[in-house]
Amino acid sequence: MSFFNGAEPVIEHDIDSDDSHYVNISFMDKIMSRPLTYYIVISLDNPVYNFWCGVEIISCLLSSYMYAYCSVFKNDIAHEAPGETWLGDMVYIFESIFMLSIIFKFFLEYQNEDEPLPVRNMKRIAMNYIQSEDFISDIIPTIPVPHLV
């Protein structure tokens, strides 16, 4: 029991007392109680990631039309600086979207056939993605061959 400037005594409740069956957990305690991978790994049913997948699909469709246009009417698009033409800007936008999609897939949980719950281990997710056919089909189109030649 303690007094502060003549005020009423402060009674501290013991955790084992009868009225303490409700434990007040702060927001930071909740955050700190979960591992960091809980916040980093992307769930398969995450609505933001599903929206991103839609953006990626639309970008694939639009970029294929843009590259077809460039191959027929304009050959030197790869050597244009950003901001020079709208086609040059679109190339960098599409390539950025595709690179971000590759990075996101290193954080995307996957469902293993042998396990009932999705795999959320970062190392296993990365190794599964690198060893899959998806990684090869994702990484080859993003190699900037015209810039290397």
N, C-alpha and C positions, 0 to 999 in steps of 0.2 A: 504494500500500500504506500502511495506517495502523495505528497501535497505540493501544489504549485500556487504560490501567492494566496493562500487561504481558500483555494477552490475545493470543491468536493474531491474526495479521494478517487484515484483512478484504480478501478478494480480490473485486474488482468484475469482473463478466463483461461483456465487450464484446458489443454486440448482434450483431456479425458473427461471433462465435466459433462453433465447430462445435456446441456443445451448446445454443445459444440458438434453435433452430428452433421451440421452443414459446414463444410470447409470452403472458405472463400478463396478461390484460386484466381490469381491475377492473369491478365492477358499475356504478360511476359512469361509467366510460369508455364502457361500452355505452350507458347512458342518454343521455349527452351526445353520442354520435356520431349519434343519430337526431334528425331535426327534431321540433319540438314538435307539429306536426300529426299525427305518427305516433301520439302518445298521446291526442290530442283527438278525432280523427275516429273515428266509430263504424263498425266493419265490418258489412257486411250479414249475416254469419254469426256475429255476436257472440251467445253464448247469453244474456247478461244483457239485451241489447236485445230478443232474441226473447221472453224472459220478460215484459219490459215491454210488448211488443205484445199479449201475452195479457191482461195486466192492463188495458190500454186497451180491448180488445174487450169484456171482461167489464164494465168500467165503462160503456161505451156501452150495452150491453144493460140493465144495472141502472138507469142514469140515465134511460133512456127510459121504463121502467116507473114510476120515481119521479116524473118530471115528468107523466106521464099521471095518476097518483094525485093529485098536487098540483093539476092543472088541474080535476079533477072535485070533489075534496073540500076543497081549501084554496087560496084565491087569493092570499093575502098572504105566501107563503113567501119571496118575494124581499126583503121588508122586515124579515125577522127577523134579529136579531143572532146572530152565532155563539155557540153554547152555549145558545141559548134553547130550541130543540127539536132532536130528532134529524134532522128533515128539513132544517132550516137548516144543520146541520153537514154533512150529506151533499151538499148543493149545493156548499159550499165544497171539500169533498174531491174531488168529481167535476170541478169546474172547475179545481182545481189539477192533477189528473192530466192533463186535456186540455191545459192550458197547458205542462206539462212535456213532453208529447209533441210539441208544436209546437217547443219549444226544441231537443229532441233531433233533430228532423228537419233543423235547420240544421247539424248535425254528422254526419249520416249520409251515408256515401259512396253513390254511385250508379253504375250501369253505363251508360255511353254506348255506343250501337250502333256508333259508328265506331272506338272504342278497345278494345283487348283487355283492358286492366286497368281496374278501377274508378277513378273520379275521386275523388281525395283532397285536392284543392285547396279550401281553405275558401271562398274567394271564389266559385269555380265552383259549389260545393255550395249556397251560400246563394242565388245568382242562379237556379240551376236550380229550387230549391224555391219561391222567390217567384214565378217565372214559370209555375209549374205550376198545374194545376187543384186539386191537393191543398191548396195553401196557402189558397186562397179557401174551399174546403169545410171546412178546419180552423179558420180564423180567425173566420168569421161566427158559428158557434154559441157561441164564447167571448165575444162582445161582451155585456156585462151590460146589456141593454136595460131590464129592470125597474128597475135601479138608476139608470139615466139619466133615466127618465120621472118 
